[in-house]
Amino acid sequence: MQKNHFLAIRNSSNEFIKRTGRWHYLTSSYKLKPKRWGDFNLTNESPIMTVTLKNEKTCQKVDFGKTVNECYFYFEAISSYDEEKPFTSMVELRLLGQNGQVLPVLDWKVVYADSEEILWVSHTTDKIFDNQESTFWHTDWHSNRPGFPHQVIIDLGTTMAIRGMNNLSRTDNSETGNIKNFGVYVKEQPFVLGN
């Protein structure tokens, strides 16, 4: 299946590769930051759920109330508990099947992230599904500090029956970026970048 609709995909060397006629590369030493491509047009989209998480250092389960069969997962952080800073962070994200089972992440690819911290540390978006509680995604805090909302789109690699998700917030001594409110969108076809 040709996937020329993606804005960017990371290859095995953690570099962005060309998609839709745009070039953007990251060096292996993370000296360049990805640029913000813009926001996605969600005018004709409805979130399957908007959620307020508790400010806890535990895994929080979110039940969507119905099972959806989709291939693209769009996560939009709207606010965090540290209201003075425009950051978002997440340790692990797991999608749950119709019987509550954790769905496999082997074929997942981050196809879009509005921000990630890569200048001083590797807090890239793919950390949210690397099965490591010691790593996490964090939006850019060193230079650009873009504001909310913060968006992540994952290509699940195949259509999956999704009933809910687990979110693990930071478990270290910092609460910076712990998500308070977020929305979830899912689609069978790719999301479209807005004007």
C-alpha positions in Angstrom: 0.0 0.0 0.0 1.5 3.3 -1.0 1.6 5.8 1.8 2.5 9.1 0.1 0.0 11.0 2.2 2.2 11.0 5.3 4.0 14.2 6.3 6.9 12.4 7.9 7.9 9.0 9.0 10.9 8.0 11.1 13.2 5.4 9.6 15.2 2.9 11.6 17.9 5.5 12.1 15.4 7.9 13.7 15.6 10.3 10.8 12.6 11.8 9.0 12.3 10.7 5.4 10.7 12.5 2.4 6.9 12.5 2.2 4.5 14.7 0.2 7.3 16.5 -1.5 8.8 17.9 1.7 12.2 17.1 3.1 13.2 17.1 6.7 16.0 15.2 8.2 17.2 14.8 11.7 20.9 14.1 12.4 21.7 11.2 14.7 23.0 13.7 17.2 19.6 15.5 17.4 21.1 18.9 16.5 18.1 19.8 14.3 14.6 20.1 15.6 11.5 19.0 13.5 9.5 22.0 12.4 5.8 22.3 13.2 4.0 21.5 10.1 0.7 23.1 11.1 -2.5 21.9 12.5 -4.9 19.3 11.2 -8.3 20.4 10.0 -10.8 18.7 12.3 -13.8 20.7 11.2 -15.6 17.6 9.9 -14.3 15.3 12.5 -15.7 14.4 15.9 -13.6 13.1 18.8 -14.7 9.6 19.9 -14.0 10.9 23.4 -12.7 13.8 25.4 -11.1 12.9 28.7 -9.9 14.6 31.9 -7.2 12.5 33.5 -6.4 12.4 37.2 -3.1 13.9 38.3 -1.7 10.6 39.3 1.5 8.7 38.6 -0.4 5.5 37.7 -1.7 3.9 34.5 -5.1 5.3 33.8 -7.6 3.3 31.7 -10.0 5.1 29.4 -13.0 3.2 28.0 -14.4 4.7 24.8 -17.8 3.3 25.4 -17.9 1.6 22.1 -15.6 -0.4 19.8 -14.3 1.4 16.7 -12.4 -0.3 13.8 -9.8 2.1 12.5 -6.2 2.4 11.3 -5.2 5.9 12.4 -5.1 7.2 16.0 -5.1 10.9 16.6 -4.3 12.1 20.1 -4.7 15.8 21.0 -3.6 17.1 24.4 -5.6 20.2 25.3 -4.1 21.1 28.7 -1.7 19.8 31.4 -1.7 20.0 35.2 1.3 22.4 35.1 -0.8 25.3 33.8 2.1 27.7 33.7 3.9 25.7 31.1 2.8 24.8 27.6 4.2 21.2 27.7 2.9 17.7 27.2 4.5 14.4 28.2 3.5 10.8 28.1 5.4 7.7 29.2 3.3 4.9 27.5 0.1 4.7 25.5 -1.6 1.4 25.0 -4.7 0.8 22.9 -7.2 -1.8 24.2 -9.2 -4.2 22.1 -12.9 -4.9 22.5 -12.2 -7.4 25.3 -9.8 -5.1 27.1 -6.7 -6.8 25.7 -3.6 -4.7 24.9 -3.2 -4.4 21.2 0.2 -5.0 19.5 2.4 -2.0 18.7 4.8 -3.7 16.3 3.6 -2.0 13.2 2.8 1.4 14.7 4.5 4.4 13.2 4.4 8.1 14.3 3.2 10.0 11.2 2.9 13.3 12.9 3.8 15.1 16.1 3.5 18.8 16.5 6.4 18.9 18.9 9.1 16.8 20.6 12.2 17.5 22.6 15.3 16.3 20.8 17.9 19.0 21.3 19.2 18.0 24.7 17.5 14.7 25.4 15.7 12.1 23.2 12.1 12.6 24.2 10.8 11.6 20.8 7.2 10.7 20.2 7.8 7.1 19.5 8.7 6.7 23.2 5.0 6.4 24.0 4.9 2.9 22.6 8.5 1.6 23.3 7.5 -0.5 26.3 10.0 1.4 28.5 8.7 3.2 31.6 12.0 4.9 31.9 11.6 6.8 28.6 8.9 9.3 27.6 7.7 11.7 25.0 8.0 15.4 25.9 7.1 18.4 23.8 9.9 20.9 23.0 10.9 22.7 26.1 14.3 23.9 25.2 13.7 26.4 22.4 10.3 26.7 20.6 7.9 25.9 23.5 4.8 25.7 21.3 1.5 26.0 23.1 -1.5 23.8 23.2 -3.0 21.8 21.6 -0.3 19.1 21.1 -1.0 16.5 18.5 0.2 13.0 17.8 -1.0 10.8 14.9 -0.1 7.1 14.8 -0.5 4.8 11.8 -1.5 1.5 13.5 -0.3 -0.4 10.4 -3.6 -2.2 10.1 -7.2 -1.8 11.0 -7.7 -2.5 14.7 -10.8 -3.0 16.8 -10.2 -0.4 19.6 -12.4 -0.1 22.7 -10.1 2.1 24.9 -6.6 3.1 25.9 -4.2 3.1 28.8 -2.2 6.2 29.5 0.9 6.2 31.8 2.0 9.7 33.0 5.5 10.5 34.2 6.5 8.5 37.3 9.7 10.4 38.0 9.9 13.4 40.4 8.4 15.8 37.9 4.8 16.4 36.9 5.8 18.7 34.0 3.6 18.0 31.0 1.3 15.5 32.7 -1.9 15.6 30.6 -5.1 16.9 32.1 -7.5 17.1 29.1 -7.3 15.4 25.8 -9.3 14.3 22.8 -9.1 11.1 20.8 -10.0 10.9 17.1 -9.7 7.7 14.9 -10.1 7.2 11.2 -9.7 4.5 8.6 -8.1 7.0 6.2 -5.3 9.5 7.0 -6.0 12.8 8.7 -5.6 15.8 6.4 -3.4 18.8 7.2 -5.4 22.0 7.4 -4.7 25.3 5.6 
